[in-house]
Amino acid sequence: MNINELHYGYGIAASDSPYGKQYYGFTTTHGYQLNIYNLYTNNSLLAGLSTGVFVYDGRSLIPLSLDIRFMANYKKISPFIYEVNGILVSIDEIKEQTRMFINPGVGVKIKINRLLSASFGAGLFVQMGDNVYRDSFFALRTGIIFKPK
């Protein structure tokens, strides 16, 4: 599967950090869907590696992360919960500005056809590091899921 998403985060903590007010960007995730059919449920676990770019007040960070989603598979609309963990790499100041992040949340997948689905999600995005502030955001994501046969 392939998930391409646009992101927006609004800072929810009082911070003067240049990386704490808001961010926007995109990610692409490549991974697999594992169907879980025991107990007569139609659930899936999606797991993949992702990368992209996030822009904060004119500065960019590159996310490298693991995206895990647990999804109830219904015919048209499927709710899911997700957890994304990883690092945000600063190209300009690798040692000083690179940080870790966690991003739990909930979302919904809407089936368009047998290959494509739309994805909408919201959650909490928290980033932290040794030399940086801990910043929290209300995070939104929207995108397209492509699942080949």
Secondary structure as GFF3:
##gff-version 3
##sequence-region A 1 149
A	DSSP	beta_strand	2	11	.	.	.	ID=ss1
A	DSSP	beta_strand	22	36	.	.	.	ID=ss2
A	DSSP	three_ten_helix	38	40	.	.	.	ID=ss3
A	DSSP	beta_strand	43	56	.	.	.	ID=ss4
A	DSSP	beta_strand	59	72	.	.	.	ID=ss5
A	DSSP	beta_strand	77	89	.	.	.	ID=ss6
A	DSSP	alpha_helix	94	97	.	.	.	ID=ss7
A	DSSP	beta_strand	99	111	.	.	.	ID=ss8
A	DSSP	beta_strand	116	128	.	.	.	ID=ss9
A	DSSP	beta_strand	135	146	.	.	.	ID=ss10
###
